Amino acid sequence: MRLMIVDDSMVIRNRIARLMNDTRFADLEIVGLAGDGHQALAIGRSKRPDLITMDLTMPNMDGEQCIGELVRFLPEARILVVSALSDKATALRAVSRGAHGFLHKPFRDEELAQSILELKQ
């Protein structure tokens, strides 16, 4: 399975990528790291990820808009929103655009691992 990590924070992108070295994710290949929605769309078109972690608050194109665009050409991709925005309305909007799960920042590594494992199923 191919994974794309989308977050404007390099620290978060690297943290998620580092966690994917866990043996539970031996079948995952990170195919792209994007800092905004425009980069995510370009990587999504060229690498066609199966799984995507998506921040919502980013420059140039936010996560909600990016999710809407990604699901048009990657309808089978599973998207996990990883965001500091935690209100129910934000989560519902992300899901209505095509996200499959929501993880609130700050998160523990095991919370992220469990969310990714659920997304893979």
Backbone torsions as a table, in degrees:
resi	resn	phi	psi	omega
1	MET	NA	146.5	-178.5
2	ARG	-106.0	135.1	-177.5
3	LEU	-119.6	135.1	171.3
4	MET	-117.2	135.1	-179.9
5	ILE	-110.8	122.7	-176.7
6	VAL	-122.7	114.8	178.2
7	ASP	-163.6	140.9	179.5
8	ASP	-75.6	-11.9	177.7
9	SER	-93.7	117.9	176.7
10	MET	-61.2	-33.8	178.8
11	VAL	-60.4	-46.3	-179.9
12	ILE	-68.1	-44.4	178.0
13	ARG	-56.0	-47.0	-179.0
14	ASN	-67.6	-36.3	178.7
15	ARG	-63.9	-46.2	178.3
16	ILE	-62.9	-44.9	-180.0
17	ALA	-60.6	-43.1	-180.0
18	ARG	-62.3	-40.5	179.0
19	LEU	-62.7	-28.3	-178.8
20	MET	-71.4	-5.8	174.1
21	ASN	-77.0	-10.0	177.3
22	ASP	-59.1	143.0	-177.8
23	THR	-60.6	-22.9	178.1
24	ARG	-65.6	-16.1	-176.8
25	PHE	-115.3	27.3	-179.1
26	ALA	-59.7	-24.6	-179.0
27	ASP	-88.5	2.6	179.4
28	LEU	-100.8	137.2	174.0
29	GLU	-120.4	124.2	177.0
30	ILE	-77.0	118.0	-176.8
31	VAL	-104.6	-5.2	178.8
32	GLY	-176.8	147.1	174.1
33	LEU	-123.0	122.7	-177.2
34	ALA	-122.4	141.8	180.0
35	GLY	-98.8	-6.7	176.3
36	ASP	-158.8	174.6	-176.6
37	GLY	-64.0	-35.7	179.0
38	HIS	-63.6	-44.5	177.0
39	GLN	-62.9	-40.6	179.9
40	ALA	-60.6	-41.9	179.5
41	LEU	-64.7	-41.9	179.7
42	ALA	-63.6	-45.8	179.2
43	ILE	-66.4	-41.7	-179.8
44	GLY	-59.1	-41.5	179.9
45	ARG	-67.5	-39.3	-175.4
46	SER	-85.1	-35.0	-173.7
47	LYS	-103.3	-16.8	176.8
48	ARG	50.2	63.0	-178.6
49	PRO	-67.0	151.6	175.9
50	ASP	-88.4	-33.3	-178.9
51	LEU	-125.8	144.6	-179.3
52	ILE	-140.0	129.9	167.2
53	THR	-98.6	134.8	-170.3
54	MET	-134.1	119.5	170.0
55	ASP	-76.4	156.6	178.1
56	LEU	-99.1	-37.1	-176.1
57	THR	-97.5	102.1	-178.5
58	MET	-142.3	157.6	175.8
59	PRO	-75.0	163.5	173.7
60	ASN	72.0	-52.7	175.0
61	MET	-151.0	122.4	-177.6
62	ASP	-76.4	170.7	-175.9
63	GLY	-64.7	-38.6	179.9
64	GLU	-60.2	-47.7	179.3
65	GLN	-64.5	-41.1	-179.7
66	CYS	-62.9	-42.3	178.0
67	ILE	-58.0	-46.3	179.9
68	GLY	-58.4	-39.3	178.5
69	GLU	-72.2	-44.3	-177.5
70	LEU	-60.9	-42.4	-176.0
71	VAL	-67.8	-17.8	177.3
72	ARG	-67.4	-41.2	-178.1
73	PHE	-109.5	-4.6	174.0
74	LEU	-130.5	62.1	-173.8
75	PRO	-63.2	-22.8	-178.8
76	GLU	-88.9	-10.8	-178.1
77	ALA	-65.5	142.4	177.9
78	ARG	-101.7	127.4	-173.8
79	ILE	-117.0	126.2	174.5
80	LEU	-108.4	117.2	174.9
81	VAL	-78.7	129.0	176.4
82	VAL	-122.8	103.0	-169.5
83	SER	-146.3	151.2	173.9
84	ALA	-77.9	-17.6	176.2
85	LEU	-74.5	116.8	-170.8
86	SER	-118.8	2.8	-178.3
87	ASP	-70.2	151.1	-175.0
88	LYS	-60.7	-37.8	-178.9
89	ALA	-62.9	-40.0	178.5
90	THR	-63.5	-45.9	179.5
91	ALA	-62.1	-43.2	-180.0
92	LEU	-64.6	-38.6	177.2
93	ARG	-63.6	-42.8	180.0
94	ALA	-62.9	-43.1	179.2
95	VAL	-66.2	-39.6	-179.7
96	SER	-65.7	-25.4	177.7
97	ARG	-82.2	-17.2	177.5
98	GLY	135.1	0.7	177.8
99	ALA	-71.2	153.4	-177.7
100	HIS	-110.0	-9.4	180.0
101	GLY	-165.3	168.0	-177.1
102	PHE	-142.5	127.8	176.6
103	LEU	-124.9	127.3	-176.3
104	HIS	-86.0	134.9	171.8
105	LYS	-85.6	144.5	-4.8
106	PRO	-74.3	149.2	-179.4
107	PHE	-124.1	156.7	172.7
108	ARG	-89.4	151.5	-179.0
109	ASP	-54.4	-41.2	-178.1
110	GLU	-66.9	-33.2	175.9
111	GLU	-63.5	-44.0	178.0
112	LEU	-65.0	-44.2	179.9
113	ALA	-58.1	-46.1	-179.5
114	GLN	-64.2	-39.1	179.0
115	SER	-64.6	-41.0	178.3
116	ILE	-66.8	-42.7	178.8
117	LEU	-60.6	-41.3	177.9
118	GLU	-65.5	-38.6	-179.5
119	LEU	-64.7	-35.5	-178.1
120	LYS	-67.5	-22.9	-173.9
121	GLN	-76.3	NA	NA
